[in-house]
Amino acid sequence: MPITITDEQIADYARDGAVLIKGLFADHVETLRAGVARNMAAPGPYAAENLQAGEGGRFFDDYCNWTRIPEFEEVIRSSDAARAAGALMRSNGVQIFHDHVLVKEPGTSKKTPWHQDGPYYFVDGSQTLSFWSPLDPVTDATLRIVAGSHRWPKPVLPTRWLKEDAFYADEDSYIPVPDPDAEGMDVLEWEMAPGDAVAFDFRALHGARGNVSARRRRAFSVRFVGDDARYVERPGPTSPPFPGHDMVPGQRLREDWFPVVWRR
């Protein structure tokens, strides 16, 4: 059955910058697992291992592979994800920005650092949305999001995941990475079944605990942009970099690289 996005979910997303969509990828879990296996067997140019010497487990991530991994493209184009994104963003059109795979093997204590995606990206706007979907049941290793952080007046300083150091020159334009637990912020998190998905704004502060369980934590994420998203320049290298894009500030993302996958 098609996924129905309710008015309540749209309102919760607008207020909190995040909402849980049960079962969004439930019919596509095995396809996505096969795609993750293909991705890990043949990583792309942006693949990373996010552990330092002496840290246990394995924390693998890679992105921008949907055009070369057929399982990812199939799910992006055939699932309800783009339509759901359009409803939550209140957008008339939806472009794919990129995919992202994150795998924490059992016994990985490394946390996903608190961060906002938006400051890393060369796109800005109020209509931006990521889906994060586990392909294994998750409890403590689930995604965590600070409610309302997409409406903060200044963005959070982007840092490198491995060393957690900054790489933008104008640090005064950003707020330091906070510690939401220590600072008593309203942190949203959900126990999730394979195929459930959290939708969250590119500007929402989020992170995840390590995976100290005996079970893998594979997650697939896909990022979309809507009508008001525009190319912006950042004061340092963006991630993903998308070299040679030839876009200028204020331009909509070029549709030959970032195709429209849903229209109202």
Number of C-alpha atoms within 10 A of each C-alpha: 5 9 15 13 15 12 11 10 17 19 13 16 20 20 15 20 24 32 26 21 21 16 17 23 26 16 14 20 21 15 15 26 19 14 23 25 12 14 21 15 9 11 17 15 10 13 19 16 13 18 19 10 5 6 13 15 17 19 24 18 22 20 22 19 21 20 13 11 16 16 19 25 17 16 20 21 13 12 18 17 25 26 22 23 28 25 20 26 24 16 19 13 21 29 25 24 22 20 22 21 24 21 22 26 21 18 17 22 20 21 17 20 18 24 23 24 19 22 22 21 19 21 24 19 17 18 21 27 28 26 27 24 31 28 26 18 17 21 15 16 25 23 23 20 30 21 23 20 24 24 16 12 9 13 22 24 22 24 20 12 17 14 10 12 11 13 14 19 10 11 14 10 12 15 14 14 17 14 11 15 10 7 8 8 15 14 15 15 21 18 12 24 17 22 25 24 28 25 24 29 33 28 25 27 29 25 18 17 18 21 26 19 17 10 14 20 23 24 25 25 18 24 23 27 32 27 18 15 21 21 18 16 15 15 11 11 13 18 14 14 12 11 7 6 10 7 15 12 11 14 12 18 23 15 11 7 14 16 13 19 17 20 13 10
